């Protein structure tokens, strides 16, 4: 894959629409998500995103060598969002309209809604190296090998860099009154750092950035519009094939449905404040006719949004019922791992810990596997060591053996991470479906616990990891 610097060089030298379009596809999610967290308004976030990429088009030739583009874009998004917020505040003061602010979350356990408005400010206070590491890991969603390649380091060095940066980010949030652990913060970033980009933004961004950069942008605009139509077609196919779609595809559709439902609910919550007619004070200027028309339009949209939320709720419940062992309150994951592709991806999330455990078992690395475990009080240590020895032997079974599971069969396993469920205290259950080489499947749930060094697999009093077999839904 062509790296960012090569694409920038092509754009500067040739005014290449194709190179700039590729950069836009790579980083649109990062920029839009950062803008939305700060301005908290979809339309403003789209405007900020368009300005940021216009800035990239205008300043591409002056970006220094060695700059991590994700860091440059995040910094420019921060400054541009602040400019938009100041302009919006001035407009509201001129029109003498009161803006209802979101109520402060009183839950003592820090959640994403508490972290969200402070995240980008805290990121800007990190060193460039720490900020780039977190952006590459959680916002570009690269594995540690990919982070290391971008930073010129090994995967293990990248993992340590990300862990240190995550802890420093947590310290900045603590100063702002957010109490959380590094593991919980990493899990929140992995789940929420990059939000879905509205389909309409692709077209408007293409038109705006292309006009700022070059007089003709027809082919690039056509490509982006084709991408948008393709995504819409894929989403429609997922909904139509609800009954016949394989379980993991249904799980991915469930995640998408819930994400859109959350977005619609947020818009619906904002409607009362937006649609309320302001009381006109003596001597003040009435709002513009255009604004009155917008308010009427929002009132009409409110009923439609409620219907759409109900529709997505029904779809989400229907999709969730197909998951073996589903429980109310579970969070869909929709991740697939082939055993042969497993890597040591750290312990930032429960699913990451499970992937690292699969890699350890295949490698016979019992030392690393032991570091992924946390033992319950009173656990049988001897039985635990026996379990580790069995895992090491399982990875090195003689491939000439005709009975039992062969090593190549282990490598052909697929792990479908279906759902994350709450356990006691801060523990989490991970629902997995293991697909074997012959197509048969078994479902189970494993218990994981957050610690100061990340999520760990819980070892029970019998010395084995805590897991449960689950019967498939009828």
Buried (B, 14 or more C-beta within 10 A) or exposed (E): EEEBBEBBBBBBEEBBBEBBBBBBEBBBBBBBBBBBBBBBBBEBBBBBBBBBBBBBBEEBEEBEEEBBBBBBBBBBBBEBBBEBBEEBEEEEEEBEBEEEEEEEBEEEEBBBEBBBEBBBBBBEEBEEEBBBBBBBBBBBBBBBBBBBBBBEBEBEBBBBBBBBBBBBBBEBBEEEEBEBBBBBBBBBBBBBBBBEBBBEBBEBBBBBBBEBBBEEBEEBBEBBBEBBEEBEEEBEEBEEEBEEBEBBBBBBBBBBBBBBBEBBBEBBEBBEEBBEEBEEEEEEEEBEEEEEEBBEEBEEBBEEBBEBBEEBBEBBEBBBEBBBBBEEEBEBBBBBBEBEEBBBBBBBBBBBBBBBBBBBBBBBBBEEBBBBBBBBEEBBEEBBEEBBEEBBEBBEBEEEEEEEEBBEBBBBBBBBBBBBBEBEEBBBBBBBBBBBBEEEBBBBBBBBBBBEBBBBBBBBEEBBBBBEEBEEEE
